Amino acid sequence: MNCAWLKVALSAALLTSSFGLTGCNRDGSGTDVAAVSATEAASWMRANAHQPGVVSLPSGLQHKIVASGPASGPRPDRNDLVRVDYEGSLTNGEVFDSTFGRGLPSVMSPAEVIPAWTEALQLMRPGDEWLLYVPPELGYGPRGSPPAIPGNSVLVFRLRLLDVAATPGNGNGIGEANG
């Protein structure tokens, strides 16, 4: 499979994300906005854990199964290539990214995304669709990804695993796929 276009796209996305990382701001009151947000995020995650159908994993990641694919489907490892549709939003419902909206699924390796996705994708099978509730430490952390994602934000993702392409020899994902 020739995925040269994918390597360029992922490199651009990672570079864009890294430029968005900035320090914490203060709101003028002398209160560290990120610290307040961390407390609010922890409170939100505790409350969400009690919602019907929500499963809490030891890492702090929470998920809810929306749809299940065939139980015989392969689960990707962290170096495989996966094709997914997703929509990411903040807890207030504000969408910051969506392949559903673009109509073009994304291809990536679970090793090259936020820790919550790395964990969740390895538990999913093609056809599975989950809602992920991501605590800040498994997402973008205290820095966030400005301007769309404030520091210490809980993220909500609708994630649908479409396909898995196992990397030959359990190699290094995209690097191996590009030969």
C-alpha atoms as a printed R data frame, in Angstrom:
    type eleno elety resid chain resno       x       y      z
1   ATOM     1    CA   MET     A     1   0.000   0.000  0.000
2   ATOM     2    CA   ASN     A     2   1.435   3.389 -0.971
3   ATOM     3    CA   CYS     A     3   0.663   5.800  1.839
4   ATOM     4    CA   ALA     A     4   3.104   8.592  0.981
5   ATOM     5    CA   TRP     A     5   0.213  11.081  0.993
6   ATOM     6    CA   LEU     A     6  -0.701   9.882  4.462
7   ATOM     7    CA   LYS     A     7   2.778  10.541  5.856
8   ATOM     8    CA   VAL     A     8   2.673  14.113  4.540
9   ATOM     9    CA   ALA     A     9  -0.838  14.683  5.917
10  ATOM    10    CA   LEU     A    10   0.024  13.304  9.347
11  ATOM    11    CA   SER     A    11   3.259  15.285  9.511
12  ATOM    12    CA   ALA     A    12   1.352  18.469  8.704
13  ATOM    13    CA   ALA     A    13  -1.291  17.695 11.322
14  ATOM    14    CA   LEU     A    14   1.316  16.989 14.002
15  ATOM    15    CA   LEU     A    15   3.225  20.148 13.134
16  ATOM    16    CA   THR     A    16   0.033  22.218 13.279
17  ATOM    17    CA   SER     A    17  -0.841  20.718 16.667
18  ATOM    18    CA   SER     A    18   2.611  21.409 18.075
19  ATOM    19    CA   PHE     A    19   2.434  25.078 17.065
20  ATOM    20    CA   GLY     A    20  -0.820  25.335 19.007
21  ATOM    21    CA   LEU     A    21   0.767  24.380 22.326
22  ATOM    22    CA   THR     A    22   1.159  27.450 24.512
23  ATOM    23    CA   GLY     A    23   1.489  28.225 28.197
24  ATOM    24    CA   CYS     A    24  -1.360  28.579 30.673
25  ATOM    25    CA   ASN     A    25  -3.116  31.897 30.902
26  ATOM    26    CA   ARG     A    26  -4.510  33.779 33.840
27  ATOM    27    CA   ASP     A    27  -7.899  35.431 33.672
28  ATOM    28    CA   GLY     A    28  -6.780  38.625 35.425
29  ATOM    29    CA   SER     A    29  -8.116  37.515 38.817
30  ATOM    30    CA   GLY     A    30  -4.834  35.910 39.821
31  ATOM    31    CA   THR     A    31  -6.471  32.481 39.579
32  ATOM    32    CA   ASP     A    32  -4.776  29.998 37.309
33  ATOM    33    CA   VAL     A    33  -7.487  29.198 34.749
34  ATOM    34    CA   ALA     A    34  -5.885  25.823 33.970
35  ATOM    35    CA   ALA     A    35  -5.967  24.797 37.649
36  ATOM    36    CA   VAL     A    36  -9.645  25.667 37.932
37  ATOM    37    CA   SER     A    37 -10.282  23.788 34.723
38  ATOM    38    CA   ALA     A    38  -8.468  20.689 36.052
39  ATOM    39    CA   THR     A    39 -10.787  20.610 39.072
40  ATOM    40    CA   GLU     A    40 -13.829  21.042 36.854
41  ATOM    41    CA   ALA     A    41 -12.596  18.313 34.493
42  ATOM    42    CA   ALA     A    42 -12.131  15.836 37.350
43  ATOM    43    CA   SER     A    43 -15.607  16.643 38.660
44  ATOM    44    CA   TRP     A    44 -17.148  16.195 35.200
45  ATOM    45    CA   MET     A    45 -15.435  12.820 34.730
46  ATOM    46    CA   ARG     A    46 -16.612  11.599 38.180
47  ATOM    47    CA   ALA     A    47 -20.215  12.533 37.386
48  ATOM    48    CA   ASN     A    48 -20.066  11.047 33.884
49  ATOM    49    CA   ALA     A    49 -18.822   7.704 35.236
50  ATOM    50    CA   HIS     A    50 -22.312   7.148 36.699
51  ATOM    51    CA   GLN     A    51 -24.176   7.681 33.421
52  ATOM    52    CA   PRO     A    52 -25.950   4.616 31.949
53  ATOM    53    CA   GLY     A    53 -23.715   2.522 29.696
54  ATOM    54    CA   VAL     A    54 -20.493   4.358 30.538
55  ATOM    55    CA   VAL     A    55 -17.514   2.081 31.216
56  ATOM    56    CA   SER     A    56 -14.538   3.487 33.140
57  ATOM    57    CA   LEU     A    57 -11.131   2.001 32.366
58  ATOM    58    CA   PRO     A    58  -8.235   1.940 34.876
59  ATOM    59    CA   SER     A    59  -6.448   4.710 32.936
60  ATOM    60    CA   GLY     A    60  -9.358   7.098 33.534
61  ATOM    61    CA   LEU     A    61 -10.662   6.823 29.973
62  ATOM    62    CA   GLN     A    62 -14.425   6.322 29.791
63  ATOM    63    CA   HIS     A    63 -16.382   4.944 26.862
64  ATOM    64    CA   LYS     A    64 -19.898   4.060 25.857
65  ATOM    65    CA   ILE     A    65 -20.609   1.571 23.074
66  ATOM    66    CA   VAL     A    66 -22.889   3.014 20.392
67  ATOM    67    CA   ALA     A    67 -22.572   0.149 17.870
68  ATOM    68    CA   SER     A    68 -20.616  -3.103 17.698
69  ATOM    69    CA   GLY     A    69 -18.960  -4.666 14.680
70  ATOM    70    CA   PRO     A    70 -18.457  -8.409 14.241
71  ATOM    71    CA   ALA     A    71 -16.819  -9.982 17.314
72  ATOM    72    CA   SER     A    72 -14.481 -11.885 14.980
73  ATOM    73    CA   GLY     A    73 -12.945  -8.689 13.566
74  ATOM    74    CA   PRO     A    74  -9.287  -7.903 14.236
75  ATOM    75    CA   ARG     A    75  -8.256  -5.533 16.994
76  ATOM    76    CA   PRO     A    76  -5.460  -3.222 15.864
77  ATOM    77    CA   ASP     A    77  -2.201  -3.024 17.733
78  ATOM    78    CA   ARG     A    78  -0.517   0.304 18.260
79  ATOM    79    CA   ASN     A    79   1.545   0.029 15.038
80  ATOM    80    CA   ASP     A    80  -1.200  -1.014 12.613
81  ATOM    81    CA   LEU     A    81  -2.926   1.417 10.291
82  ATOM    82    CA   VAL     A    82  -6.561   2.190 11.019
83  ATOM    83    CA   ARG     A    83  -9.212   4.079  9.086
84  ATOM    84    CA   VAL     A    84 -11.668   5.950 11.295
85  ATOM    85    CA   ASP     A    85 -14.463   8.450 11.262
86  ATOM    86    CA   TYR     A    86 -14.636  10.714 14.288
87  ATOM    87    CA   GLU     A    87 -16.086  13.852 15.751
88  ATOM    88    CA   GLY     A    88 -14.365  15.627 18.618
89  ATOM    89    CA   SER     A    89 -16.138  18.067 20.890
90  ATOM    90    CA   LEU     A    90 -15.814  19.780 24.224
91  ATOM    91    CA   THR     A    91 -18.240  18.947 27.041
92  ATOM    92    CA   ASN     A    92 -20.329  21.990 26.081
93  ATOM    93    CA   GLY     A    93 -21.002  20.349 22.693
94  ATOM    94    CA   GLU     A    94 -18.704  22.634 20.692
95  ATOM    95    CA   VAL     A    95 -17.249  20.539 17.846
96  ATOM    96    CA   PHE     A    96 -13.558  21.179 17.170
97  ATOM    97    CA   ASP     A    97 -12.945  18.531 14.473
98  ATOM    98    CA   SER     A    98 -14.961  16.011 12.483
99  ATOM    99    CA   THR     A    99 -14.286  13.643  9.620
100 ATOM   100    CA   PHE     A   100 -18.038  13.099  9.465
101 ATOM   101    CA   GLY     A   101 -18.387  16.775  8.539
102 ATOM   102    CA   ARG     A   102 -15.658  16.514  5.880
103 ATOM   103    CA   GLY     A   103 -16.961  13.220  4.519
104 ATOM   104    CA   LEU     A   104 -13.410  11.842  4.446
105 ATOM   105    CA   PRO     A   105 -12.258   9.228  6.989
106 ATOM   106    CA   SER     A   106  -8.832   9.594  8.562
107 ATOM   107    CA   VAL     A   107  -6.016   7.017  8.317
108 ATOM   108    CA   MET     A   108  -3.446   6.766 11.102
109 ATOM   109    CA   SER     A   109  -1.566   4.496 13.455
110 ATOM   110    CA   PRO     A   110  -2.889   4.201 17.031
111 ATOM   111    CA   ALA     A   111   0.648   5.002 18.225
112 ATOM   112    CA   GLU     A   112   0.488   8.484 16.652
113 ATOM   113    CA   VAL     A   113  -2.565   9.960 18.359
114 ATOM   114    CA   ILE     A   114  -3.549  11.116 21.836
115 ATOM   115    CA   PRO     A   115  -3.162   8.432 24.535
116 ATOM   116    CA   ALA     A   116  -6.943   7.969 24.865
117 ATOM   117    CA   TRP     A   117  -7.230   7.018 21.208
118 ATOM   118    CA   THR     A   118  -4.215   4.697 21.403
119 ATOM   119    CA   GLU     A   119  -5.910   2.838 24.248
120 ATOM   120    CA   ALA     A   120  -9.438   2.807 22.815
121 ATOM   121    CA   LEU     A   121  -8.504   1.801 19.267
122 ATOM   122    CA   GLN     A   122  -6.680  -1.288 20.534
123 ATOM   123    CA   LEU     A   123  -9.896  -2.401 22.272
124 ATOM   124    CA   MET     A   124 -12.144  -1.832 19.246
125 ATOM   125    CA   ARG     A   125 -12.945  -3.916 16.178
126 ATOM   126    CA   PRO     A   126 -13.989  -2.724 12.701
127 ATOM   127    CA   GLY     A   127 -17.621  -1.649 12.816
128 ATOM   128    CA   ASP     A   128 -17.425  -0.554 16.458
129 ATOM   129    CA   GLU     A   129 -18.559   2.959 17.256
130 ATOM   130    CA   TRP     A   130 -17.871   4.345 20.708
131 ATOM   131    CA   LEU     A   131 -18.276   7.579 22.553
132 ATOM   132    CA   LEU     A   132 -15.003   8.359 24.307
133 ATOM   133    CA   TYR     A   133 -14.868  10.605 27.356
134 ATOM   134    CA   VAL     A   134 -11.260  11.702 27.613
135 ATOM   135    CA   PRO     A   135  -9.750  13.178 30.785
136 ATOM   136    CA   PRO     A   136  -7.171  15.910 30.144
137 ATOM   137    CA   GLU     A   137  -4.192  13.689 30.963
138 ATOM   138    CA   LEU     A   138  -5.169  11.323 28.116
139 ATOM   139    CA   GLY     A   139  -5.927  14.180 25.718
140 ATOM   140    CA   TYR     A   140  -4.086  17.478 25.314
141 ATOM   141    CA   GLY     A   141  -3.278  18.010 29.001
142 ATOM   142    CA   PRO     A   142  -2.839  21.353 30.757
143 ATOM   143    CA   ARG     A   143  -1.727  23.158 27.606
144 ATOM   144    CA   GLY     A   144  -4.644  22.134 25.412
145 ATOM   145    CA   SER     A   145  -4.476  22.787 21.695
146 ATOM   146    CA   PRO     A   146  -5.371  26.481 21.296
147 ATOM   147    CA   PRO     A   147  -7.449  28.065 20.125
148 ATOM   148    CA   ALA     A   148 -10.042  25.279 19.820
149 ATOM   149    CA   ILE     A   149  -9.157  23.178 22.886
150 ATOM   150    CA   PRO     A   150  -8.478  24.958 26.188
151 ATOM   151    CA   GLY     A   151  -6.014  23.482 28.667
152 ATOM   152    CA   ASN     A   152  -7.297  20.673 30.909
153 ATOM   153    CA   SER     A   153 -10.342  20.092 28.722
154 ATOM   154    CA   VAL     A   154 -12.374  16.910 28.911
155 ATOM   155    CA   LEU     A   155 -12.843  15.781 25.314
156 ATOM   156    CA   VAL     A   156 -15.768  13.825 23.900
157 ATOM   157    CA   PHE     A   157 -15.155  11.818 20.739
158 ATOM   158    CA   ARG     A   158 -17.552   9.833 18.625
159 ATOM   159    CA   LEU     A   159 -15.136   7.293 17.143
160 ATOM   160    CA   ARG     A   160 -16.004   4.707 14.484
161 ATOM   161    CA   LEU     A   161 -13.358   2.148 13.497
162 ATOM   162    CA   LEU     A   162 -13.836   1.371  9.805
163 ATOM   163    CA   ASP     A   163 -10.800  -0.754  8.846
164 ATOM   164    CA   VAL     A   164  -7.568  -2.194 10.200
165 ATOM   165    CA   ALA     A   165  -4.485  -2.820  8.059
166 ATOM   166    CA   ALA     A   166  -2.013  -4.882 10.047
167 ATOM   167    CA   THR     A   167   1.569  -3.730  9.693
168 ATOM   168    CA   PRO     A   168   3.755  -6.507  8.275
169 ATOM   169    CA   GLY     A   169   6.071  -7.951 10.905
170 ATOM   170    CA   ASN     A   170   4.560  -5.748 13.627
171 ATOM   171    CA   GLY     A   171   6.735  -2.913 12.382
172 ATOM   172    CA   ASN     A   172   6.431   0.790 12.863
173 ATOM   173    CA   GLY     A   173   3.048   1.696 11.377
174 ATOM   174    CA   ILE     A   174   3.210   4.254  8.615
175 ATOM   175    CA   GLY     A   175   6.982   4.058  8.196
176 ATOM   176    CA   GLU     A   176   6.684   0.353  7.417
177 ATOM   177    CA   ALA     A   177   3.639   0.861  5.179
178 ATOM   178    CA   ASN     A   178   5.582   3.359  3.076
179 ATOM   179    CA   GLY     A   179   8.324   0.785  2.584
